[in-house]
């Protein structure tokens, strides 16, 4: 069952909302006349303790809001179990998190926003006077104090007593009333830059109000458009200079509004008590919820024509809508009492299907905002609630480094790929080294569910900054579009978000090996939280050794022998016997040859194999086979083919072709071919 947490209560009828990602803030309106917000990263009010020096004596407790030792309001306890075992223990309702060893500069850079994004717990931090000590000089830990404030603490010196540097922040309340005086507001949408809010009032107005400067009260708002019939949910498209609203009436409209002039255009007609509205990113369709006389329903509108088509019905007092994620593959519907639930309409199947996503939300839910793929916020009548789906729905399993191309990490042995043990697998290779550009597969799901926001890839211990790219599905364009992926200055790549559809779903890096010396190299992934602090994943496979080989095999037909006599290129042989041999070079510098073949070509598309060999005949524990350098075949080859007089009276071209075993994870890379021609005119 989903976990539902109350964020704020006693609200005056929370209705429509807008989650503004850059500010990590939810804007919402309260029917009682308020424009309000909830900050998921609370803004700073005041610095209570500013990098103060304190000594925490052995066995003593400390209040991090005051920096005073003692049990009153204590947040941490420097416990001394015996002469060796020591622990930093959170006290009361305080919670603690170890952040690793940092320089003074790094410690100073940890912000109040960073501290709010840390996963805190009640498990003590080991401070034993052994190699296991995690409270060495320079170690930093964070505490969410009993009073609800945030502290960062750096260990300056370690011993029975600890010398500490402490900074504690008091934050503003998460829930704030920003503006008042609105007349029965229904919905709010905020501009991309966060400077403006658009609000519908049930009396018929679409308003615009500035969010910066003085309080965004109704008195400071500008009427963009009036004369509407109970406008409800807004779909804002400032980049197009437009907004859309739906009217709550027995014969309401989907209305397009010019934001510059306020001019209105009815796009769709005869909507039956419409409330919810979302519009696809490609601007082709609108989805509308209606509390129709025959029951709650959601219908689809084609914006170009205004045509309205049924989608799905059977809802209980459906209210406002939101897309499930950037893929727009589903629509979330808030259903009011007595259902009091959030339902998902799955648009990826035909006919569309619905399923209950969250049951038992606070009474009279009006709207839902998606904060991440697993976290929702629901605006109900008197309550703002957070819904966490992660614990009950998603599981992160498997290695962090999944493999290279089609080769799973568990099929790479001592640097070589070998899938031959599973003969039904479509990609068959045996003892193959790697080269070229490697598609390294990364477990985005496991990283994401471990709390990671970023990852880095290391080659022999050095973080790579290789740019690469992949195709990402765009519902707006109805196609896969190329996305360039470039790490930031710290060589951190973003973990892919839940709900995004990528053509190469597990790709984490495309890394050229041309700058690496031939031989064994180690590729490793590490994951990091929002603070870019590493997340430990004990026992999880995150690295692999690969044998790199970027050398192309060598091919040469040194001499063609007629009997024992050499024949030069373009030579003509018109005497018997019909005996031929060839001095060739078909070798690989790193002894990773896969196969070679020498073939004769003549006449009208005629050919014959002269000699060949492959690694399958030379498999050994060393995984090495250089090939051949010498005379082949062992017995003379004869040009004559029964029934084909041209086989001994025609120009002949001898082609030596070869592959080595080097792969890039998707196929063999290195091929070489040479040829030499003579004319055979035997009597």
C-alpha positions as CSV (number, residue, x, y, z in Angstrom):
1,X,0.0,0.0,0.0
2,X,1.2,3.5,-0.8
3,X,2.5,5.7,2.1
4,X,0.5,8.9,2.5
5,X,2.0,11.7,4.6
6,X,0.3,14.9,5.6
7,X,2.3,17.9,4.6
8,X,-0.1,20.7,5.6
9,X,-3.6,20.7,7.1
10,X,-6.3,23.2,8.0
11,X,-6.4,24.5,4.4
12,X,-9.2,26.6,3.1
13,X,-10.2,24.2,0.3
14,X,-7.1,23.3,-1.7
15,X,-8.0,23.1,-5.4
16,X,-5.7,23.4,-8.4
17,X,-1.9,23.3,-8.2
18,X,1.3,23.6,-10.2
19,X,4.6,22.1,-9.3
20,X,7.5,24.4,-10.3
21,X,10.4,22.1,-10.7
22,X,13.3,24.6,-10.7
23,X,12.1,26.1,-7.4
24,X,11.1,22.6,-6.0
25,X,7.9,24.4,-5.0
26,X,4.2,23.5,-5.3
27,X,1.9,26.5,-5.9
28,X,-1.8,25.9,-5.2
29,X,-5.0,27.9,-4.7
30,X,-7.4,27.6,-1.8
31,X,-11.0,28.1,-2.6
32,X,-11.3,30.4,0.4
33,X,-9.3,33.0,-1.5
34,X,-5.7,32.2,-1.1
35,X,-2.7,31.7,-3.4
36,X,-0.3,29.4,-1.4
37,X,2.9,27.5,-1.8
38,X,4.7,24.5,-0.3
39,X,8.5,24.4,-0.5
40,X,10.0,20.9,-0.7
41,X,13.3,22.6,-0.1
42,X,12.5,25.1,2.6
43,X,14.1,28.6,2.2
44,X,16.6,29.8,4.8
45,X,15.3,31.9,7.6
46,X,18.4,32.5,9.7
47,X,21.8,30.9,10.5
48,X,21.5,29.9,14.1
49,X,25.1,28.7,14.5
50,X,27.7,29.9,11.9
51,X,30.7,27.5,11.8
52,X,31.2,27.7,15.5
53,X,33.9,25.7,17.3
54,X,32.7,23.3,20.0
55,X,34.2,20.4,22.0
56,X,31.9,17.4,22.5
57,X,33.3,15.5,25.5
58,X,33.2,11.7,25.7
59,X,29.8,10.4,27.1
60,X,28.2,13.9,26.7
61,X,25.2,15.0,24.7
62,X,24.8,18.2,22.7
63,X,22.0,20.4,21.5
64,X,22.9,21.5,17.9
65,X,20.4,24.3,17.9
66,X,22.4,26.0,20.7
67,X,25.8,24.3,20.6
68,X,25.5,23.6,24.3
69,X,26.4,20.3,25.9
70,X,23.8,18.6,28.1
71,X,20.7,16.6,27.9
72,X,18.3,19.5,27.4
73,X,17.0,19.2,23.8
74,X,20.0,17.0,22.9
75,X,20.4,16.0,19.3
76,X,23.6,13.9,19.4
77,X,25.4,11.7,22.0
78,X,29.1,10.9,21.8
79,X,28.7,7.4,23.3
80,X,31.7,5.6,24.8
81,X,30.9,1.9,25.0
82,X,34.4,1.0,26.2
83,X,38.0,2.0,25.6
84,X,37.7,1.3,21.9
85,X,34.1,1.3,20.8
86,X,32.5,4.7,20.3
87,X,29.4,5.9,18.4
88,X,27.7,9.2,17.4
89,X,24.1,8.5,18.4
90,X,21.1,10.7,17.4
91,X,18.9,11.6,20.4
92,X,15.2,12.2,20.7
93,X,13.6,12.7,17.3
94,X,16.8,13.9,15.7
95,X,18.1,12.0,12.7
96,X,21.7,11.7,11.4
97,X,23.5,11.0,8.1
98,X,27.2,10.5,7.4
99,X,28.4,12.6,4.4
100,X,32.1,11.5,4.1
101,X,35.4,13.3,4.4
102,X,35.4,16.9,3.1
103,X,37.8,19.8,2.9
104,X,36.8,23.0,4.7
105,X,35.8,24.5,1.3
106,X,33.6,21.5,0.5
107,X,32.0,21.7,4.0
108,X,31.3,25.4,3.5
109,X,29.6,24.6,0.2
110,X,27.0,22.2,1.7
111,X,23.9,24.4,1.6
112,X,20.6,24.3,3.5
113,X,19.0,22.9,0.3
114,X,21.6,20.2,0.2
115,X,20.9,19.2,3.8
116,X,17.2,18.8,3.0
117,X,17.9,16.3,0.2
118,X,19.8,13.9,2.4
119,X,18.3,10.6,3.6
120,X,18.5,10.7,7.4
121,X,18.2,7.8,9.8
122,X,18.5,6.7,13.4
123,X,21.5,4.4,12.9
124,X,24.5,5.6,14.9
125,X,27.8,6.5,13.1
126,X,30.7,4.3,14.0
127,X,33.5,6.2,15.8
128,X,35.5,3.3,17.1
129,X,39.2,3.9,17.8
130,X,40.1,1.4,15.0
131,X,40.4,1.4,11.2
132,X,36.6,1.3,11.1
133,X,36.3,4.8,12.4
134,X,34.1,7.0,10.3
135,X,34.6,10.2,12.4
136,X,38.2,10.8,11.4
137,X,39.4,14.4,11.1
138,X,37.6,16.0,8.2
139,X,34.6,13.7,8.4
140,X,31.2,15.5,8.0
141,X,27.8,14.4,9.3
142,X,24.4,16.1,9.0
143,X,21.6,16.2,11.6
144,X,18.0,17.0,11.3
145,X,17.5,18.2,14.9
146,X,14.7,17.5,17.3
147,X,13.5,21.1,16.7
148,X,13.3,20.5,13.0
149,X,16.4,22.5,12.1
150,X,19.3,21.3,10.0
151,X,23.0,21.1,11.1
152,X,26.2,20.2,9.4
153,X,29.1,19.1,11.6
154,X,32.7,18.7,10.6
155,X,35.2,16.7,12.9
156,X,38.3,18.8,13.4
157,X,40.1,16.4,15.8
158,X,39.3,12.9,17.0
159,X,39.7,11.3,20.4
160,X,37.8,10.7,23.6
161,X,36.7,14.3,23.1
162,X,35.8,15.5,19.7
163,X,36.6,19.0,18.3
164,X,33.8,20.1,16.0
165,X,32.8,22.8,13.6
166,X,29.0,23.3,13.6
167,X,26.6,25.3,11.4
168,X,22.9,25.1,12.1
169,X,20.1,26.6,9.9
170,X,16.6,27.6,10.9
171,X,14.3,27.3,7.9
172,X,11.1,29.1,7.0
173,X,7.9,27.1,7.1
174,X,7.3,24.9,4.1
175,X,3.6,26.0,3.8
176,X,3.1,29.7,3.2
177,X,0.1,31.8,2.2
178,X,1.5,34.1,-0.6
179,X,-1.6,36.1,-1.5
180,X,-5.2,36.6,-0.5
181,X,-8.4,38.2,-1.7
182,X,-9.1,36.0,-4.6
183,X,-12.8,35.2,-5.4
184,X,-13.2,31.4,-5.3
185,X,-10.0,30.5,-7.2
186,X,-10.0,27.2,-9.0
187,X,-6.6,26.7,-10.5
188,X,-3.1,28.1,-10.8
189,X,-0.3,27.7,-13.3
190,X,3.2,29.4,-13.1
191,X,5.4,30.6,-15.8
192,X,8.6,28.7,-16.6
193,X,10.8,31.4,-15.1
194,X,8.7,31.5,-11.9
195,X,7.9,35.2,-12.2
196,X,4.1,35.0,-12.9
197,X,1.1,33.0,-11.9
198,X,-2.1,32.6,-13.8
199,X,-5.3,32.0,-11.8
200,X,-8.8,31.1,-12.7
201,X,-11.7,32.5,-10.6
202,X,-15.0,30.7,-10.6
203,X,-16.8,34.0,-11.3
204,X,-15.3,34.0,-14.8
205,X,-11.8,35.5,-14.9
206,X,-8.3,34.4,-15.9
207,X,-5.9,36.5,-13.9
208,X,-2.1,37.1,-14.0
209,X,-0.2,38.1,-10.9
210,X,3.5,38.9,-10.4
211,X,5.2,36.6,-7.9
212,X,8.2,38.7,-7.2
213,X,8.3,41.9,-5.1
214,X,5.2,42.6,-3.0
215,X,2.7,40.0,-2.0
216,X,0.7,38.5,-4.9
217,X,-2.7,39.5,-3.6
218,X,-5.8,39.8,-5.7
219,X,-5.5,43.5,-5.6
220,X,-2.2,43.3,-7.6
221,X,-3.5,40.9,-10.2
222,X,-4.4,41.8,-13.8
223,X,-7.4,40.4,-15.6
224,X,-6.2,38.6,-18.7
225,X,-9.7,37.5,-19.8
226,X,-13.1,37.8,-18.3
227,X,-16.7,36.7,-19.1
228,X,-15.9,33.0,-18.9
229,X,-18.3,30.5,-17.4
230,X,-16.8,29.1,-14.2
231,X,-13.3,28.4,-15.7
232,X,-11.5,25.6,-13.9
233,X,-8.2,23.9,-14.9
234,X,-5.6,25.9,-16.9
235,X,-3.2,24.6,-19.5
236,X,-0.5,27.2,-20.0
237,X,1.6,27.7,-23.1
238,X,3.4,31.0,-22.7
239,X,5.9,30.0,-25.4
240,X,2.9,30.1,-27.8
241,X,1.3,33.1,-26.1
242,X,-1.7,31.0,-25.2
243,X,-3.6,29.5,-22.3
244,X,-6.5,27.1,-22.4
245,X,-9.3,26.6,-19.8
246,X,-12.4,24.5,-19.5
247,X,-15.7,25.9,-18.4
248,X,-17.9,24.2,-15.8
249,X,-21.3,24.4,-17.3
250,X,-24.0,22.2,-18.9
251,X,-22.8,23.4,-22.3
252,X,-19.3,24.6,-21.5
253,X,-16.4,25.1,-23.8
254,X,-12.7,24.4,-24.1
255,X,-11.5,28.0,-24.5
256,X,-8.2,29.2,-26.0
257,X,-7.1,32.6,-24.7
258,X,-4.5,34.9,-26.3
259,X,-2.4,36.0,-23.3
260,X,-1.4,39.3,-25.0
261,X,-4.9,40.5,-26.0
262,X,-7.2,38.5,-23.8
263,X,-9.1,37.4,-26.9
264,X,-11.0,34.1,-26.4
265,X,-11.8,31.4,-29.0
266,X,-14.1,28.4,-28.3
267,X,-12.2,25.3,-29.5
268,X,-14.7,22.7,-28.4
269,X,-18.4,22.9,-27.5
270,X,-21.0,21.2,-25.4
271,X,-18.7,20.0,-22.7
272,X,-20.8,18.8,-19.7
273,X,-19.5,20.4,-16.4
274,X,-15.8,20.2,-17.5
275,X,-13.2,20.6,-14.7
276,X,-9.9,19.0,-15.6
277,X,-7.7,19.7,-18.6
278,X,-4.3,18.6,-19.9
279,X,-2.9,19.3,-23.4
280,X,-0.2,17.2,-25.1
281,X,3.2,18.7,-25.7
282,X,2.7,18.4,-29.4
283,X,-0.4,20.6,-29.2
284,X,-2.6,18.1,-31.0
285,X,-4.9,16.8,-28.3
286,X,-6.6,17.9,-25.1
287,X,-7.9,15.5,-22.4
288,X,-10.9,16.8,-20.4
289,X,-12.7,15.5,-17.3
290,X,-16.4,16.1,-17.0
291,X,-18.9,15.6,-14.2
292,X,-21.5,14.8,-16.7
293,X,-25.2,14.1,-16.0
294,X,-24.6,10.5,-17.0
295,X,-21.6,10.0,-14.8
296,X,-17.9,11.1,-14.6
297,X,-15.9,10.7,-17.7
298,X,-12.7,11.8,-19.6
299,X,-12.9,12.7,-23.3
300,X,-10.3,13.6,-25.9
301,X,-10.5,16.8,-28.0
302,X,-8.6,17.2,-31.3
303,X,-7.4,20.8,-31.0
304,X,-7.2,21.5,-34.8
305,X,-10.9,20.6,-35.4
306,X,-12.6,20.7,-32.0
307,X,-13.8,17.2,-32.4
308,X,-14.6,15.5,-29.1
309,X,-14.4,11.7,-28.8
310,X,-15.1,9.4,-25.8
311,X,-12.1,8.0,-24.0
312,X,-13.2,6.4,-20.7
313,X,-16.1,6.8,-18.2
314,X,-17.2,5.5,-14.9
315,X,-15.4,8.0,-12.7
316,X,-16.7,9.3,-9.4
317,X,-16.8,13.1,-9.5
318,X,-13.6,13.4,-11.5
319,X,-11.7,16.6,-10.9
320,X,-8.4,17.9,-12.2
321,X,-5.9,16.0,-14.4
322,X,-2.2,15.7,-14.9
323,X,0.1,13.6,-17.1
324,X,1.8,10.7,-15.4
325,X,5.3,11.8,-16.7
326,X,7.1,13.3,-19.7
327,X,6.0,10.4,-21.9
328,X,2.4,11.4,-21.6
329,X,1.5,7.8,-21.7
330,X,-1.0,8.1,-18.9
331,X,-3.3,10.7,-17.2
332,X,-3.8,11.0,-13.4
333,X,-7.4,11.8,-12.3
334,X,-8.4,13.0,-8.9
335,X,-11.7,11.4,-8.0
336,X,-13.7,13.1,-5.2
337,X,-15.8,11.6,-2.4
338,X,-16.9,9.0,-1.8
339,X,-14.1,7.5,-3.9
340,X,-11.3,9.8,-2.6
341,X,-8.7,8.3,-4.8
342,X,-6.2,8.9,-7.6
343,X,-6.8,6.9,-10.8
344,X,-4.4,6.3,-13.7
345,X,-5.7,6.2,-17.3
346,X,-3.2,4.1,-19.3
347,X,-3.1,5.7,-22.7
348,X,-0.4,3.3,-24.0
349,X,-3.0,0.5,-24.7
350,X,-6.1,0.4,-26.8
351,X,-8.7,0.4,-25.6
352,X,-7.4,2.6,-22.8
353,X,-7.5,1.1,-19.3
354,X,-7.8,2.5,-15.8
355,X,-6.4,1.4,-12.5
356,X,-6.6,2.7,-9.0
357,X,-3.2,4.2,-8.2
358,X,-3.8,5.6,-4.7
359,X,-6.7,4.9,-2.4
360,X,-7.7,6.6,0.8
361,X,-6.4,10.1,0.2
362,X,-7.8,12.9,2.3
363,X,-11.4,13.8,1.6
364,X,-12.3,15.7,-1.6
365,X,-9.1,15.5,-3.6
366,X,-9.0,18.1,-6.4
367,X,-5.6,17.8,-8.1
368,X,-2.4,15.8,-8.1
369,X,1.1,16.9,-8.9
370,X,3.9,14.6,-10.0
371,X,7.2,15.3,-8.2
372,X,9.0,12.2,-9.5
373,X,8.1,8.9,-10.9
374,X,7.2,7.6,-7.5
375,X,6.1,10.6,-5.5
376,X,2.8,12.5,-5.9
377,X,1.3,15.4,-4.0
378,X,-2.4,15.6,-3.7
379,X,-4.4,18.7,-3.0
380,X,-7.5,17.8,-1.0
381,X,-10.1,20.0,0.6
382,X,-8.3,20.7,3.9
383,X,-5.1,18.7,3.5
384,X,-2.0,18.7,1.3
385,X,-0.7,15.1,1.2
386,X,2.5,13.4,-0.1
387,X,2.2,10.0,-1.6
388,X,5.3,7.8,-1.9
389,X,4.8,4.8,-4.2
390,X,8.4,3.7,-4.3
391,X,8.4,1.3,-1.4
392,X,5.4,-0.7,-2.6
393,X,5.8,-0.6,-6.3
394,X,9.4,-0.5,-7.5
395,X,12.4,-2.7,-6.7
396,X,16.0,-2.1,-7.7
397,X,18.0,-5.3,-8.3
398,X,21.0,-6.6,-10.1
399,X,24.4,-5.2,-10.8
400,X,25.1,-1.5,-11.3
401,X,27.3,-2.2,-14.4
402,X,25.1,-4.5,-16.5
403,X,27.5,-5.3,-19.3
404,X,28.8,-4.1,-22.6
405,X,26.4,-4.0,-25.6
406,X,24.9,-7.5,-25.9
407,X,27.4,-9.1,-23.5
408,X,26.2,-9.3,-19.8
409,X,28.8,-8.5,-17.2
410,X,28.5,-12.1,-15.9
411,X,29.7,-13.3,-19.3
412,X,33.0,-11.3,-19.3
413,X,35.8,-13.4,-17.9
414,X,39.3,-12.0,-17.3
415,X,38.5,-9.2,-19.7
416,X,37.1,-11.5,-22.5
417,X,33.5,-11.9,-23.6
418,X,32.2,-15.4,-23.9
419,X,28.5,-16.2,-24.5
420,X,29.2,-19.6,-26.1
421,X,28.0,-21.4,-22.9
422,X,24.5,-20.4,-23.9
423,X,24.2,-21.6,-27.5
424,X,20.6,-20.4,-27.9
425,X,21.7,-16.8,-27.2
426,X,21.5,-14.7,-30.3
427,X,24.9,-13.0,-29.9
428,X,27.6,-15.8,-29.9
429,X,31.2,-14.9,-29.2
430,X,34.1,-16.8,-27.7
431,X,37.1,-15.3,-25.9
432,X,36.6,-11.9,-27.5
433,X,38.4,-8.8,-26.4
434,X,36.9,-5.3,-26.7
435,X,37.7,-2.3,-28.8
436,X,36.3,0.7,-30.7
437,X,33.5,2.6,-28.9
438,X,32.0,0.6,-26.0
439,X,28.3,0.9,-25.1
440,X,28.5,0.4,-21.4
441,X,25.2,-0.6,-19.8
442,X,24.2,1.1,-16.5
443,X,21.4,0.1,-14.1
444,X,19.6,3.4,-14.0
445,X,16.7,1.8,-12.0
446,X,18.9,0.5,-9.2
447,X,20.8,3.7,-9.0
448,X,17.6,5.8,-8.9
449,X,16.0,3.7,-6.2
450,X,19.2,3.9,-4.1
451,X,18.6,7.6,-4.1
452,X,21.2,8.5,-6.8
453,X,20.8,11.6,-8.9
454,X,24.1,11.3,-10.7
455,X,26.7,8.7,-11.7
456,X,30.3,8.8,-12.9
457,X,32.2,6.2,-15.0
458,X,35.8,5.5,-14.2
459,X,38.4,3.9,-16.5
460,X,41.4,2.7,-14.6
461,X,40.3,5.0,-11.7
462,X,40.0,8.2,-13.8
463,X,36.5,9.7,-14.3
464,X,35.6,10.0,-18.0
465,X,34.0,13.0,-19.5
466,X,33.1,11.4,-22.8
467,X,30.0,12.9,-24.5
468,X,27.6,10.6,-26.1
469,X,23.9,10.5,-27.0
470,X,20.8,8.4,-27.3
471,X,17.3,8.5,-28.8
472,X,14.5,9.6,-26.4
473,X,10.8,9.2,-27.1
474,X,9.0,12.5,-27.6
475,X,5.2,12.2,-27.3
476,X,5.0,15.8,-28.7
477,X,6.7,14.8,-31.9
478,X,5.5,11.2,-31.9
479,X,9.0,10.0,-32.6
480,X,12.4,9.2,-31.1
481,X,14.6,12.3,-31.0
482,X,18.3,12.4,-30.5
483,X,19.5,13.8,-27.1
484,X,23.2,14.7,-26.6
485,X,24.4,13.6,-23.2
486,X,27.3,15.6,-21.8
487,X,28.6,15.4,-18.2
488,X,28.9,18.5,-16.1
489,X,32.2,20.0,-15.0
490,X,32.6,17.4,-12.3
491,X,32.1,14.6,-14.9
492,X,28.7,13.6,-13.4
493,X,26.0,12.2,-15.7
494,X,22.4,12.4,-14.7
495,X,20.5,9.2,-13.7
496,X,17.6,8.8,-16.1
497,X,14.2,9.6,-14.6
498,X,11.4,7.1,-14.2
499,X,8.9,7.2,-17.0
500,X,11.3,8.4,-19.7
501,X,11.5,6.1,-22.7
502,X,15.0,5.8,-24.2
503,X,15.7,3.6,-27.2
504,X,18.7,2.1,-25.4
505,X,17.1,1.9,-22.1
506,X,20.2,0.7,-20.1
507,X,22.9,2.7,-21.8
508,X,25.1,4.6,-19.4
509,X,28.1,5.5,-21.6
510,X,29.5,5.2,-25.1
511,X,33.2,5.4,-24.6
512,X,35.9,5.2,-27.3
513,X,38.9,3.0,-26.4
514,X,41.2,4.4,-29.0
515,X,43.1,6.4,-26.3
516,X,43.8,3.2,-24.3
517,X,46.8,1.0,-24.6
518,X,46.1,-2.6,-25.6
519,X,45.7,-4.8,-22.5
520,X,43.5,-5.1,-19.4
521,X,41.5,-2.0,-18.2
522,X,38.9,-1.6,-15.5
523,X,35.6,0.2,-16.1
524,X,33.6,1.2,-13.0
525,X,30.4,3.0,-12.2
526,X,29.9,5.0,-9.0
527,X,26.6,6.7,-8.0
528,X,26.0,9.9,-6.1
529,X,23.1,11.7,-4.3
530,X,21.8,15.2,-4.9
531,X,24.8,16.5,-3.0
532,X,27.1,14.6,-5.3
533,X,28.3,12.5,-2.4
534,X,28.9,8.9,-3.2
535,X,26.3,6.3,-2.3
536,X,27.8,3.0,-1.1
537,X,26.2,-0.1,-2.5
538,X,28.0,-3.0,-0.7
539,X,28.1,-6.2,-2.6
540,X,26.7,-4.8,-5.8
541,X,28.7,-5.4,-9.0
542,X,29.8,-2.0,-10.4
543,X,33.0,-2.7,-12.3
544,X,34.5,-5.1,-14.8
545,X,37.9,-5.7,-16.4
546,X,38.0,-5.6,-20.2
547,X,40.8,-6.7,-22.5
548,X,41.3,-3.9,-25.1
549,X,42.7,-4.6,-28.5
550,X,42.7,-1.8,-31.1
551,X,45.1,-3.5,-33.6
552,X,43.9,-4.6,-37.0
553,X,45.1,-8.1,-38.1
554,X,47.8,-8.4,-40.7
555,X,47.1,-9.9,-44.2
556,X,49.5,-10.5,-47.1
557,X,49.8,-12.9,-50.0
558,X,53.6,-12.9,-50.2
559,X,54.1,-15.4,-53.1
560,X,52.0,-17.7,-55.3
561,X,53.8,-20.9,-56.2
562,X,53.2,-23.0,-59.4
563,X,54.7,-26.2,-58.3
564,X,57.9,-24.9,-56.8
565,X,58.2,-21.9,-59.0
566,X,57.0,-18.4,-57.8
567,X,54.6,-16.6,-60.0
568,X,54.6,-12.8,-60.0
569,X,51.4,-10.7,-59.9
570,X,49.6,-10.7,-63.3
571,X,51.8,-13.6,-64.4
572,X,50.6,-16.1,-67.0
573,X,51.0,-19.8,-66.4
574,X,50.4,-22.1,-69.4
575,X,52.2,-25.3,-68.4
576,X,51.3,-28.2,-66.2
577,X,51.2,-29.3,-63.4
578,X,48.0,-28.0,-61.8
579,X,49.7,-27.7,-58.4
580,X,49.5,-24.4,-56.4
581,X,50.6,-23.2,-53.0
582,X,50.7,-19.8,-51.3
583,X,53.0,-18.1,-48.9
584,X,50.7,-15.9,-46.8
585,X,50.6,-13.9,-43.6
586,X,47.3,-14.0,-41.7
587,X,48.2,-13.0,-38.2
588,X,46.9,-10.8,-35.4
589,X,49.4,-8.7,-33.4
590,X,47.7,-9.4,-30.1
591,X,47.0,-13.1,-31.0
592,X,43.3,-12.5,-31.0
593,X,42.6,-13.9,-34.5
594,X,39.1,-15.2,-35.2
595,X,39.5,-16.7,-38.7
596,X,41.1,-16.4,-42.1
597,X,40.3,-17.8,-45.5
598,X,42.0,-17.8,-48.9
599,X,39.6,-18.0,-51.9
600,X,40.1,-18.2,-55.6
601,X,37.8,-16.1,-57.9
602,X,37.6,-16.5,-61.7
603,X,35.3,-16.3,-64.7
604,X,31.6,-15.7,-64.4
605,X,31.2,-15.5,-60.6
606,X,33.0,-18.7,-60.0
607,X,35.0,-19.3,-56.8
608,X,36.7,-22.1,-54.7
609,X,38.1,-22.2,-51.2
610,X,41.9,-22.7,-51.2
611,X,42.5,-22.9,-47.4
612,X,41.1,-21.6,-44.1
613,X,41.3,-21.9,-40.4
614,X,39.6,-20.5,-37.3
615,X,40.0,-20.0,-33.6
616,X,37.5,-22.8,-33.0
617,X,40.4,-25.2,-33.9
618,X,42.9,-23.5,-31.5
619,X,40.9,-22.7,-28.4
620,X,43.2,-22.7,-25.3
621,X,43.2,-21.4,-21.8
622,X,45.5,-18.5,-22.9
623,X,42.7,-17.3,-25.3
624,X,45.5,-16.6,-27.8
625,X,45.9,-17.7,-31.5
626,X,48.1,-15.6,-33.8
627,X,47.0,-17.3,-37.1
628,X,49.4,-18.4,-39.8
629,X,52.5,-17.1,-41.5
630,X,53.8,-19.6,-44.1
631,X,52.9,-21.8,-47.0
632,X,49.3,-23.1,-47.4
633,X,47.6,-25.5,-48.0
634,X,49.5,-28.4,-46.6
635,X,49.0,-30.3,-49.9
636,X,49.0,-28.5,-53.3
637,X,45.7,-26.9,-54.4
638,X,44.3,-27.7,-57.8
639,X,42.6,-25.1,-59.9
640,X,40.7,-27.6,-62.0
641,X,37.0,-28.0,-61.3
642,X,35.2,-30.9,-63.0
643,X,32.7,-29.7,-65.6
644,X,34.2,-26.1,-65.7
645,X,36.8,-25.6,-68.4
646,X,37.2,-22.0,-67.3
647,X,38.7,-23.1,-64.0
648,X,42.1,-23.8,-65.7
649,X,41.8,-21.3,-68.5
650,X,41.0,-17.9,-67.0
651,X,42.3,-15.0,-64.9
652,X,42.3,-15.9,-61.2
653,X,42.2,-13.6,-58.3
654,X,43.2,-15.0,-54.9
655,X,41.6,-13.2,-52.0
656,X,42.9,-13.5,-48.4
657,X,40.3,-12.2,-45.8
658,X,40.4,-12.3,-42.1
659,X,38.7,-11.2,-38.9
660,X,40.0,-10.9,-35.4
661,X,37.8,-11.6,-32.3
662,X,37.6,-7.9,-31.1
663,X,34.0,-6.8,-30.5
664,X,32.4,-3.5,-29.5
665,X,29.6,-5.4,-27.7
666,X,27.4,-5.5,-30.8
667,X,29.6,-7.1,-33.4
668,X,33.1,-7.9,-34.7
669,X,35.3,-4.9,-35.5
670,X,38.5,-5.7,-37.3
671,X,38.6,-7.0,-40.8
672,X,41.4,-7.1,-43.3
673,X,41.6,-8.3,-46.9
674,X,44.2,-8.5,-49.6
675,X,44.3,-10.0,-53.1
676,X,46.7,-11.0,-55.9
677,X,45.8,-12.0,-59.5
678,X,47.4,-14.2,-62.1
679,X,46.2,-15.9,-65.3
680,X,46.0,-19.7,-65.5
681,X,46.0,-21.1,-69.1
682,X,46.7,-24.8,-68.7
683,X,46.7,-27.1,-71.7
